[in-house]
Amino acid sequence: MRNRRDNLSLGDAHISDAMLLLALSGELSTQESDQVRDHLEVCWTCRVRSEKFEQTIQEVVDYRDEIVKPHVPLPSGPRAMFIARLEEAARQAERKTGWQRMRDFVLLPTHSELFRGFALAGLCIVIVIAVAGRFRAPVVAPVKASADDILASAVLAEKSKLATIVHPVVYREISVRYSGHVARESVYRDSVSNKIVDIGIAAAPTQHEVDTRLEGAHFDSHDPLSVTAFIAWRNNLDKKRDDIVHSPDGLTTVRTTAGTGRLRQVALTLRDSDFHPVTESFRFEDEKAVEVAEVNYDILPFAKVQPGVFTPLPESRPALVAHVPVGPSIRDLLDSEVKARVILHVLGADLGEQIEVSQDEDKREVVVSGLVETASRKQELSQALQVVPYAELQLTSVEDADELAPNEPSTNHVVIANSFGTPLDSKLNSLFPDPSVRAEFVNSAFNQARKALNTAWALRRLSDRYSSDVTSRLGPDAERELEVLIRAQVEALQSQLSGLGKSLAPVLGPINPNGSGDATDASDWHWLVDRGFSSTERIHSDVAVLLSGSSGDNVDRDAIVSDLRGQLERMSIQLPEFSQRVSGRFLSPSQLNADVR
């Protein structure tokens, strides 16, 4: 009780959202209700917030009555109590007090669709938290949620997304696997007219059979990953059994098994984070199965849909047949390219391996090509890159190359550094009398310098590829992934050069981060990458000269040592600053990249 009173508005403070919601649902004690009522009589700010909550609660209930209730029976238990409280709050909202009528007269009753969409989603979360606090337990525990609960949540989640866009069109690209064949298609659904257009991308000889089977089982074949299509099929079943499976990777599968009929089982898998459907499987009475997986998903304004997609369709059309020649957009390809680069980075394939990522503009593909050491490495990369849409893999292993050209000697070998006859020969001999220890020190320093140069090269490739013009065309998710990738490379370079400085300390002395390095005020990350690459390249060259086996008579050892120390000190200052510059949304700080260009 004390915590609630702390949330009440006294004096110049305001009532918290949680307390307003509890007041609307009748969850407060008499004393608390009096305090809230007294405050609302003198505080216009809290009055307006309370009215907005009431209005949004009404929208939630109205939507459920119009859309969800006809298809989904109301659940029992705590969720039924939650729905009942929503309805009661909505009824209370209809009985306006005098100050509410005055507010209607003074304030303009206009709310943007964007606010309503976010309010709908946000209010549901806040109300669940508030009611959960009242009962000292979560309202809907994942292990106890029924199939109806999960599907209703998925419908509401999609509606909240659609509410943020004027005249939204749902775009979904899917792959359909049946009898060993895979088809790809794009599905456009106009949420206003509910018109659905499916466009084949990669045809399969079994496509018509898939369509016939689903339609014969009264399942909408034109948009199989639709939650409402799944609900409609379930509601037509006389007998059914629901099984719910929660996986540790954040997915929940609703599996409905029918007692009779051509279609015996449908399993729909949704993400726990937003109830978005990602895969669906169908099993028929003859045990044949169809597997559907989402490849791409977006919600577009109608004005952004490619012309011709929603042209008048003939009365009958075969499913999964191309009617409009479409392909991935510029954004689709750029986003896929970023995804490929992120995967390669996770597997360490962007540091020294001969792999390139490019685009084939004619074929509208992202091409990942190059040479890797072994067949197992090729298989590892190929499997990981399978999830990248529109990707064409052109990887070759050294083993494959040797088979194609057995008489050509391989030039791919590792050079082991020799620690004798270097410009630092006398210094190394005094520090490391044991030749094996000396060789280990030299080779370790070489490897650290080489890794740092590989990382600097990876950063430079990203800088050269992603100009401001290119990054402005990325989708929000791809932009965030690219920013994370750049940050990871900067942090790796910082760690590698710091480790190199510590390793060389016995020879060069400790690196002073407050030494000759100069801070920079440059805000362009491309300029910072170029400067960091130049310094890392010089560091690598200095290490090679100082520790190589061919010193030469004209080598100025002291000058090289001084330059190496200076470059390491400069980078010890600039890289932490660089890391700070690439934090947050640094690629497009002035906008969130919402439109497809």
C-alpha positions as CSV (number, residue, x, y, z in Angstrom):
1,M,0.0,0.0,0.0
2,R,2.9,2.3,0.8
3,N,4.3,1.9,-2.8
4,R,1.0,2.8,-4.3
5,R,0.8,6.0,-2.3
6,D,4.2,6.9,-3.4
7,N,2.9,6.7,-7.0
8,L,0.0,9.0,-6.3
9,S,0.3,12.7,-7.2
10,L,0.6,15.0,-4.3
11,G,1.4,18.6,-4.6
12,D,3.0,19.4,-8.0
13,A,3.7,15.8,-8.9
14,H,1.5,13.7,-11.2
15,I,-0.1,10.3,-11.0
16,S,1.9,7.4,-12.5
17,D,0.5,5.5,-15.5
18,A,0.2,2.4,-13.4
19,M,-2.0,4.1,-10.8
20,L,-4.2,5.6,-13.5
21,L,-4.7,2.2,-15.0
22,L,-5.5,0.7,-11.6
23,A,-8.0,3.5,-11.0
24,L,-9.7,2.8,-14.3
25,S,-10.0,-0.9,-13.7
26,G,-11.3,-0.4,-10.1
27,E,-8.3,-1.9,-8.4
28,L,-7.7,0.8,-5.9
29,S,-8.9,1.0,-2.3
30,T,-11.5,3.6,-1.4
31,Q,-8.9,5.9,0.1
32,E,-6.7,5.6,-2.9
33,S,-9.6,6.2,-5.3
34,D,-10.5,9.4,-3.4
35,Q,-6.9,10.6,-3.7
36,V,-6.9,10.0,-7.4
37,R,-10.2,11.7,-7.9
38,D,-9.2,14.7,-5.8
39,H,-6.0,15.1,-7.8
40,L,-7.8,14.8,-11.2
41,E,-10.1,17.6,-10.2
42,V,-7.2,20.1,-10.0
43,C,-4.7,18.6,-12.5
44,W,-5.5,19.0,-16.2
45,T,-2.4,17.1,-17.3
46,C,-3.5,13.9,-15.5
47,R,-7.1,14.4,-16.7
48,V,-5.9,14.3,-20.3
49,R,-3.7,11.3,-19.7
50,S,-6.5,9.4,-18.0
51,E,-8.9,10.2,-20.9
52,K,-6.4,8.9,-23.5
53,F,-6.1,5.7,-21.5
54,E,-9.9,5.3,-21.5
55,Q,-10.1,6.0,-25.2
56,T,-7.4,3.4,-26.1
57,I,-9.0,0.8,-23.8
58,Q,-12.2,1.3,-25.8
59,E,-10.3,0.8,-29.0
60,V,-8.8,-2.5,-27.7
61,V,-12.2,-3.8,-26.7
62,D,-13.9,-2.7,-29.9
63,Y,-11.3,-4.3,-32.0
64,R,-11.6,-7.6,-30.1
65,D,-15.3,-7.5,-30.5
66,E,-15.2,-6.8,-34.3
67,I,-12.2,-9.0,-35.3
68,V,-11.0,-11.4,-32.7
69,K,-14.2,-12.5,-30.9
70,P,-16.0,-14.0,-33.9
71,H,-13.0,-16.3,-34.6
72,V,-11.5,-16.9,-31.1
73,P,-13.5,-18.1,-28.2
74,L,-12.9,-16.1,-25.0
75,P,-10.4,-18.0,-22.8
76,S,-10.9,-18.9,-19.2
77,G,-8.9,-18.2,-16.1
78,P,-6.8,-15.1,-15.4
79,R,-6.9,-13.9,-19.1
80,A,-10.7,-14.0,-19.0
81,M,-10.5,-11.8,-15.9
82,F,-8.2,-9.5,-17.7
83,I,-10.6,-9.2,-20.7
84,A,-13.5,-8.6,-18.3
85,R,-11.6,-5.7,-16.6
86,L,-10.9,-4.2,-20.1
87,E,-14.6,-4.3,-20.9
88,E,-15.6,-2.8,-17.5
89,A,-13.1,0.0,-18.0
90,A,-14.5,0.6,-21.4
91,R,-18.0,0.9,-20.0
92,Q,-16.8,3.2,-17.3
93,A,-15.2,5.4,-20.1
94,E,-18.7,6.0,-21.6
95,R,-19.9,7.7,-18.4
96,K,-18.1,11.0,-18.6
97,T,-18.0,13.4,-15.8
98,G,-18.4,17.2,-16.0
99,W,-14.6,17.8,-16.3
100,Q,-14.4,15.3,-19.1
101,R,-17.1,17.1,-21.1
102,M,-15.3,20.4,-20.5
103,R,-12.1,18.8,-21.7
104,D,-13.9,17.7,-24.9
105,F,-15.0,21.3,-25.4
106,V,-11.6,22.8,-24.8
107,L,-9.2,20.3,-26.4
108,L,-9.3,19.3,-30.1
109,P,-10.3,15.6,-30.2
110,T,-7.7,14.6,-32.8
111,H,-5.1,11.9,-32.5
112,S,-2.8,10.7,-35.2
113,E,-2.9,7.1,-36.4
114,L,0.7,6.8,-35.4
115,F,-0.1,7.6,-31.7
116,R,-3.1,5.3,-31.7
117,G,-1.0,2.4,-33.0
118,F,1.7,2.8,-30.5
119,A,-0.8,3.5,-27.7
120,L,-2.6,0.3,-28.5
121,A,0.5,-1.8,-28.2
122,G,2.0,0.1,-25.3
123,L,-1.3,0.2,-23.3
124,C,-1.7,-3.6,-23.5
125,I,1.8,-4.1,-22.1
126,V,1.3,-1.5,-19.3
127,I,-2.1,-3.0,-18.3
128,V,-0.6,-6.5,-18.2
129,I,2.1,-5.3,-15.9
130,A,-0.3,-3.4,-13.7
131,V,-2.7,-6.4,-13.3
132,A,0.2,-8.8,-12.8
133,G,1.4,-6.7,-9.9
134,R,-2.0,-6.8,-8.4
135,F,-2.1,-10.6,-8.4
136,R,1.6,-11.0,-7.5
137,A,2.0,-13.3,-10.6
138,P,2.2,-12.9,-14.4
139,V,-1.3,-12.8,-16.0
140,V,-0.3,-15.0,-18.9
141,A,2.6,-17.4,-18.2
142,P,4.0,-18.8,-21.5
143,V,3.7,-22.4,-20.4
144,K,0.0,-21.9,-19.5
145,A,-1.1,-19.8,-22.4
146,S,-3.7,-21.5,-24.6
147,A,-3.6,-21.7,-28.4
148,D,-6.4,-19.1,-28.4
149,D,-4.4,-16.8,-26.3
150,I,-1.3,-17.0,-28.4
151,L,-3.2,-16.6,-31.7
152,A,-5.2,-13.7,-30.4
153,S,-2.0,-12.0,-29.3
154,A,-0.6,-12.5,-32.8
155,V,-3.6,-10.8,-34.4
156,L,-3.4,-7.9,-32.0
157,A,0.4,-7.6,-32.6
158,E,0.0,-7.3,-36.3
159,K,-2.8,-4.8,-36.0
160,S,-0.6,-2.6,-33.8
161,K,2.1,-2.7,-36.5
162,L,-0.4,-1.9,-39.3
163,A,-1.8,1.1,-37.3
164,T,1.6,2.9,-37.7
165,I,1.3,3.2,-41.5
166,V,-1.4,4.9,-43.7
167,H,-3.0,2.3,-46.0
168,P,-0.6,-0.5,-45.1
169,V,0.3,-3.4,-47.4
170,V,1.8,-6.5,-45.9
171,Y,4.6,-8.0,-48.0
172,R,5.8,-11.4,-47.3
173,E,8.3,-13.6,-49.3
174,I,8.0,-17.3,-48.5
175,S,9.5,-20.6,-49.6
176,V,7.3,-23.6,-50.0
177,R,8.8,-27.1,-49.8
178,Y,6.8,-30.1,-51.0
179,S,7.8,-33.5,-52.3
180,G,11.4,-32.5,-52.6
181,H,10.7,-29.4,-54.6
182,V,11.0,-25.8,-53.3
183,A,9.1,-22.8,-54.7
184,R,9.5,-19.2,-53.8
185,E,6.8,-16.6,-54.0
186,S,6.0,-13.0,-52.9
187,V,2.6,-12.3,-51.2
188,Y,1.1,-8.8,-51.1
189,R,-2.0,-8.2,-48.9
190,D,-3.8,-4.9,-49.0
191,S,-5.0,-4.6,-45.4
192,V,-7.7,-2.1,-46.4
193,S,-9.4,-4.1,-49.2
194,N,-8.0,-7.4,-48.0
195,K,-7.0,-8.2,-51.6
196,I,-4.2,-10.8,-51.8
197,V,-1.8,-11.2,-54.7
198,D,0.8,-13.9,-54.8
199,I,3.6,-13.7,-57.3
200,G,5.9,-16.7,-58.1
201,I,9.6,-16.0,-58.0
202,A,10.9,-19.6,-58.4
203,A,8.4,-22.1,-59.8
204,A,8.2,-25.8,-58.9
205,P,6.2,-28.6,-60.7
206,T,4.3,-29.3,-57.5
207,Q,3.0,-25.8,-56.9
208,H,-0.5,-26.4,-58.3
209,E,-0.9,-29.6,-56.3
210,V,0.0,-27.7,-53.1
211,D,-2.6,-25.1,-53.9
212,T,-5.2,-27.7,-54.7
213,R,-4.6,-29.6,-51.4
214,L,-4.8,-26.5,-49.2
215,E,-8.0,-25.2,-50.9
216,G,-9.5,-28.7,-50.7
217,A,-8.9,-28.6,-46.9
218,H,-10.5,-25.1,-46.6
219,F,-7.2,-23.4,-45.9
220,D,-6.4,-20.1,-47.6
221,S,-3.6,-21.1,-50.0
222,H,-2.8,-17.5,-51.1
223,D,-1.4,-16.4,-47.7
224,P,-0.5,-19.6,-45.8
225,L,1.5,-17.9,-43.0
226,S,-1.5,-15.7,-42.1
227,V,-2.6,-16.1,-38.5
228,T,-6.2,-15.3,-39.4
229,A,-6.1,-18.1,-42.1
230,F,-5.0,-20.5,-39.4
231,I,-7.7,-19.3,-37.0
232,A,-10.4,-19.7,-39.7
233,W,-9.3,-23.3,-40.4
234,R,-9.2,-24.2,-36.7
235,N,-12.7,-22.8,-36.1
236,N,-14.1,-25.0,-38.8
237,L,-12.9,-28.2,-37.1
238,D,-15.4,-30.3,-35.2
239,K,-12.7,-32.0,-33.2
240,K,-9.2,-30.8,-32.6
241,R,-6.3,-31.1,-30.2
242,D,-3.9,-28.2,-29.6
243,D,-0.3,-28.7,-28.5
244,I,2.0,-25.8,-27.6
245,V,5.8,-26.2,-27.8
246,H,8.2,-23.5,-26.4
247,S,11.7,-23.7,-27.7
248,P,14.8,-22.1,-25.9
249,D,15.6,-20.0,-29.0
250,G,12.5,-17.7,-28.4
251,L,10.0,-19.5,-30.6
252,T,6.5,-20.9,-29.8
253,T,4.8,-23.5,-32.0
254,V,1.0,-23.9,-31.9
255,R,0.2,-27.4,-33.3
256,T,-3.4,-28.2,-34.1
257,T,-4.3,-31.8,-34.9
258,A,-7.7,-32.5,-36.6
259,G,-9.7,-35.7,-35.9
260,T,-10.9,-36.0,-39.5
261,G,-10.5,-34.3,-42.8
262,R,-7.9,-34.0,-45.6
263,L,-5.6,-31.7,-43.6
264,R,-4.8,-33.5,-40.4
265,Q,-2.3,-31.2,-38.7
266,V,-1.1,-27.6,-39.0
267,A,1.8,-26.3,-36.9
268,L,2.4,-22.5,-36.8
269,T,5.6,-21.2,-35.3
270,L,5.8,-17.6,-33.9
271,R,8.5,-15.4,-32.3
272,D,8.0,-14.9,-28.6
273,S,9.1,-11.3,-28.8
274,D,6.4,-10.1,-31.1
275,F,4.1,-13.1,-32.0
276,H,5.2,-12.8,-35.6
277,P,4.7,-16.1,-37.6
278,V,7.9,-17.4,-39.2
279,T,7.2,-21.0,-40.3
280,E,4.2,-23.3,-40.8
281,S,3.9,-26.9,-41.6
282,F,0.9,-28.9,-43.0
283,R,0.4,-32.7,-42.8
284,F,-2.3,-34.3,-44.9
285,E,-4.2,-37.5,-44.4
286,D,-1.8,-39.4,-46.7
287,E,1.1,-38.2,-44.5
288,K,2.4,-35.9,-47.2
289,A,3.7,-32.6,-45.8
290,V,4.1,-29.0,-46.9
291,E,6.6,-26.7,-45.2
292,V,6.4,-22.9,-45.5
293,A,9.1,-20.6,-44.2
294,E,9.3,-16.8,-44.3
295,V,12.2,-15.4,-46.2
296,N,11.4,-11.7,-46.0
297,Y,8.7,-9.5,-44.4
298,D,7.8,-5.9,-44.5
299,I,4.8,-3.5,-44.1
300,L,4.7,-0.9,-46.9
301,P,2.6,2.2,-47.5
302,F,0.3,1.4,-50.5
303,A,2.1,4.2,-52.4
304,K,5.4,2.4,-52.2
305,V,4.1,-0.9,-53.7
306,Q,5.4,-1.6,-57.2
307,P,3.0,-0.5,-59.8
308,G,0.9,-3.3,-61.3
309,V,0.9,-5.6,-58.3
310,F,-2.8,-4.9,-57.4
311,T,-4.0,-4.7,-61.0
312,P,-7.4,-6.4,-61.7
313,L,-7.0,-10.2,-61.6
314,P,-8.8,-12.8,-63.7
315,E,-11.7,-14.7,-62.1
316,S,-9.6,-17.8,-61.8
317,R,-5.8,-18.0,-61.7
318,P,-3.4,-20.9,-60.8
319,A,-1.6,-20.3,-57.6
320,L,2.1,-19.7,-57.3
321,V,2.3,-18.6,-61.0
322,A,4.2,-15.4,-61.9
323,H,1.8,-12.7,-63.1
324,V,4.0,-9.7,-62.5
325,P,7.8,-9.8,-63.1
326,V,9.2,-8.5,-59.8
327,G,12.4,-9.0,-58.0
328,P,14.2,-7.8,-54.9
329,S,14.3,-4.1,-54.4
330,I,17.5,-2.1,-54.0
331,R,16.9,-2.1,-50.3
332,D,16.3,-5.8,-50.2
333,L,19.7,-6.5,-51.9
334,L,21.6,-4.0,-49.7
335,D,20.0,-5.5,-46.6
336,S,21.0,-9.0,-47.7
337,E,24.5,-7.9,-48.4
338,V,24.8,-6.5,-44.9
339,K,23.5,-9.8,-43.5
340,A,26.1,-11.7,-45.5
341,R,28.9,-9.5,-44.2
342,V,27.7,-9.9,-40.6
343,I,27.7,-13.7,-40.9
344,L,31.2,-13.7,-42.5
345,H,32.5,-11.5,-39.6
346,V,31.0,-13.9,-37.0
347,L,32.8,-16.8,-38.7
348,G,36.0,-14.7,-39.0
349,A,35.9,-14.9,-42.8
350,D,36.4,-11.1,-43.3
351,L,39.9,-11.1,-41.8
352,G,42.5,-12.3,-44.3
353,E,40.5,-14.8,-46.2
354,Q,40.0,-14.2,-49.9
355,I,36.3,-13.6,-49.9
356,E,34.4,-10.8,-51.6
357,V,30.8,-9.7,-51.3
358,S,29.3,-8.0,-54.3
359,Q,26.1,-7.5,-56.2
360,D,25.1,-8.8,-59.6
361,E,22.8,-6.1,-60.9
362,D,21.6,-8.1,-63.9
363,K,20.6,-11.2,-61.9
364,R,19.6,-9.1,-58.8
365,E,21.7,-11.3,-56.5
366,V,24.2,-10.8,-53.7
367,V,27.3,-12.8,-54.7
368,V,29.7,-14.2,-52.1
369,S,32.8,-15.5,-53.9
370,G,36.3,-16.4,-53.0
371,L,38.9,-19.0,-52.1
372,V,39.0,-20.8,-48.7
373,E,41.5,-23.2,-47.3
374,T,39.6,-26.4,-47.0
375,A,36.4,-28.1,-48.1
376,S,35.1,-28.2,-44.6
377,R,35.6,-24.4,-44.3
378,K,33.7,-24.0,-47.6
379,Q,30.9,-26.2,-46.2
380,E,30.8,-24.2,-42.9
381,L,30.5,-20.9,-44.7
382,S,28.0,-22.2,-47.3
383,Q,25.6,-23.5,-44.6
384,A,25.8,-20.3,-42.6
385,L,25.1,-18.1,-45.7
386,Q,22.0,-20.2,-46.7
387,V,19.8,-17.9,-44.6
388,V,20.8,-14.8,-46.6
389,P,18.1,-13.9,-49.1
390,Y,19.0,-13.5,-52.8
391,A,22.5,-14.9,-52.1
392,E,24.6,-16.7,-54.8
393,L,27.5,-18.6,-53.3
394,Q,30.6,-19.0,-55.5
395,L,33.1,-20.4,-52.9
396,T,36.0,-22.6,-53.9
397,S,38.4,-24.4,-51.6
398,V,42.1,-24.8,-52.2
399,E,41.5,-28.5,-52.4
400,D,39.1,-28.0,-55.2
401,A,41.6,-25.7,-57.0
402,D,44.3,-28.3,-56.6
403,E,42.1,-31.0,-58.2
404,L,41.4,-28.6,-61.2
405,A,45.1,-27.8,-61.6
406,P,47.1,-30.7,-60.1
407,N,50.4,-29.8,-61.9
408,E,50.5,-26.2,-60.6
409,P,52.5,-25.8,-57.4
410,S,50.5,-24.2,-54.6
411,T,51.6,-20.7,-53.6
412,N,49.6,-20.7,-50.4
413,H,52.1,-21.2,-47.6
414,V,52.8,-19.7,-44.2
415,V,56.0,-17.7,-43.8
416,I,57.7,-18.3,-40.4
417,A,59.7,-15.2,-39.3
418,N,63.4,-15.7,-38.7
419,S,64.7,-13.9,-35.6
420,F,68.4,-13.8,-36.8
421,G,70.1,-10.9,-38.5
422,T,67.4,-8.3,-37.7
423,P,68.0,-4.6,-36.9
424,L,67.2,-5.5,-33.3
425,D,69.5,-8.5,-33.3
426,S,71.7,-7.5,-30.4
427,K,68.6,-6.4,-28.4
428,L,66.7,-9.6,-29.0
429,N,69.8,-11.8,-28.2
430,S,70.2,-10.1,-24.9
431,L,66.5,-10.3,-24.0
432,F,66.0,-13.9,-25.3
433,P,69.2,-15.9,-25.2
434,D,67.2,-19.1,-26.1
435,P,66.8,-19.2,-29.9
436,S,63.4,-20.9,-29.7
437,V,62.0,-18.4,-27.2
438,R,63.4,-15.6,-29.4
439,A,61.7,-17.1,-32.5
440,E,58.4,-17.5,-30.6
441,F,58.5,-13.8,-29.6
442,V,59.2,-12.6,-33.2
443,N,56.5,-14.8,-34.8
444,S,54.0,-13.8,-32.1
445,A,54.7,-10.1,-32.9
446,F,54.4,-10.7,-36.6
447,N,51.0,-12.5,-36.2
448,Q,49.6,-9.7,-34.0
449,A,50.7,-7.0,-36.6
450,R,49.2,-9.1,-39.4
451,K,45.9,-9.6,-37.6
452,A,45.7,-5.8,-36.9
453,L,46.3,-5.1,-40.6
454,N,43.7,-7.6,-41.7
455,T,41.2,-5.8,-39.4
456,A,42.2,-2.4,-40.7
457,W,41.6,-3.8,-44.2
458,A,38.2,-5.1,-43.3
459,L,37.3,-1.6,-41.9
460,R,38.5,0.0,-45.1
461,R,36.4,-2.3,-47.2
462,L,33.3,-1.3,-45.2
463,S,34.2,2.3,-45.5
464,D,34.7,2.1,-49.3
465,R,31.5,0.2,-49.8
466,Y,29.1,2.1,-47.5
467,S,29.2,5.7,-48.5
468,S,26.4,8.0,-47.1
469,D,24.5,7.4,-50.3
470,V,24.5,3.6,-49.8
471,T,23.7,3.7,-46.1
472,S,20.7,6.0,-46.8
473,R,19.2,3.2,-48.7
474,L,19.5,0.6,-46.0
475,G,16.5,-0.6,-44.0
476,P,16.6,0.2,-40.2
477,D,17.5,-3.4,-39.2
478,A,20.4,-3.6,-41.7
479,E,21.6,-0.1,-40.7
480,R,21.8,-1.2,-37.1
481,E,23.6,-4.4,-38.0
482,L,26.1,-2.5,-40.1
483,E,26.8,-0.1,-37.2
484,V,27.3,-3.0,-34.8
485,L,29.7,-4.6,-37.4
486,I,31.8,-1.4,-37.7
487,R,31.9,-1.0,-33.9
488,A,33.1,-4.6,-33.5
489,Q,35.9,-4.1,-36.1
490,V,37.0,-0.8,-34.4
491,E,37.1,-2.5,-31.0
492,A,39.0,-5.5,-32.4
493,L,41.6,-3.2,-33.9
494,Q,41.9,-1.3,-30.7
495,S,42.5,-4.6,-28.7
496,Q,44.9,-6.0,-31.3
497,L,47.2,-2.9,-31.4
498,S,47.1,-2.6,-27.6
499,G,48.2,-6.2,-27.3
500,L,50.9,-5.6,-29.9
501,G,52.2,-2.6,-27.9
502,K,52.4,-4.7,-24.7
503,S,54.1,-7.5,-26.6
504,L,56.8,-5.2,-28.0
505,A,57.3,-3.4,-24.6
506,P,60.5,-5.4,-23.9
507,V,62.0,-4.1,-27.1
508,L,60.4,-0.7,-27.5
509,G,59.6,0.2,-23.9
510,P,56.1,0.8,-22.6
511,I,53.7,2.6,-24.9
512,N,52.6,5.9,-23.4
513,P,49.0,6.7,-24.3
514,N,49.6,10.4,-23.5
515,G,52.6,10.6,-25.8
516,S,52.9,11.8,-29.3
517,G,49.4,10.8,-30.4
518,D,47.1,13.7,-31.4
519,A,43.4,13.7,-30.8
520,T,41.2,14.5,-33.8
521,D,37.9,16.3,-34.1
522,A,36.9,14.6,-37.3
523,S,33.2,13.4,-37.2
524,D,33.3,11.5,-40.5
525,W,33.9,7.8,-39.8
526,H,35.3,7.3,-43.3
527,W,38.1,9.7,-42.6
528,L,38.8,8.0,-39.3
529,V,39.0,4.6,-41.0
530,D,41.4,6.0,-43.6
531,R,43.7,7.5,-40.9
532,G,43.5,4.3,-38.8
533,F,44.4,2.2,-41.8
534,S,47.4,4.3,-42.7
535,S,48.7,4.1,-39.2
536,T,48.1,0.3,-38.9
537,E,49.8,-0.2,-42.3
538,R,52.9,1.7,-41.1
539,I,52.9,-0.3,-37.8
540,H,52.8,-3.5,-39.7
541,S,55.7,-2.3,-42.0
542,D,57.8,-1.2,-39.1
543,V,57.4,-4.5,-37.3
544,A,58.3,-6.4,-40.4
545,V,61.5,-4.3,-41.0
546,L,62.6,-4.5,-37.4
547,L,62.0,-8.2,-36.9
548,S,62.6,-9.6,-40.4
549,G,65.6,-11.6,-41.3
550,S,67.0,-9.2,-43.9
551,S,68.1,-6.0,-42.1
552,G,70.2,-4.3,-44.8
553,D,72.9,-1.8,-44.1
554,N,70.7,1.3,-44.8
555,V,68.1,0.6,-42.2
556,D,67.9,3.4,-39.6
557,R,66.9,1.3,-36.6
558,D,66.4,4.2,-34.2
559,A,64.1,6.0,-36.7
560,I,62.0,2.9,-37.3
561,V,61.7,2.3,-33.5
562,S,60.7,5.9,-33.0
563,D,58.1,5.8,-35.8
564,L,56.7,2.5,-34.5
565,R,56.4,3.9,-31.0
566,G,54.8,7.1,-32.3
567,Q,52.2,5.2,-34.4
568,L,51.3,2.9,-31.5
569,E,50.9,5.9,-29.1
570,R,48.8,7.8,-31.7
571,M,46.5,4.9,-32.2
572,S,46.2,4.3,-28.5
573,I,44.6,7.8,-28.3
574,Q,42.6,7.8,-31.6
575,L,41.0,4.4,-31.4
576,P,39.1,5.0,-28.1
577,E,37.9,8.2,-29.6
578,F,37.0,6.4,-32.8
579,S,35.1,3.9,-30.8
580,Q,33.1,6.7,-29.1
581,R,32.3,8.3,-32.5
582,V,30.7,5.1,-33.9
583,S,28.5,4.5,-30.9
584,G,24.7,4.7,-31.2
585,R,23.0,5.6,-34.5
586,F,26.0,7.2,-36.2
587,L,25.3,6.3,-39.9
588,S,22.2,8.5,-40.1
589,P,21.9,10.5,-36.9
590,S,19.4,12.9,-38.4
591,Q,16.8,10.4,-39.6
592,L,15.6,6.9,-39.1
593,N,15.7,5.8,-42.8
594,A,12.0,5.0,-43.1
595,D,11.4,5.1,-46.8
596,V,12.6,2.8,-49.6
597,R,14.6,4.8,-52.1
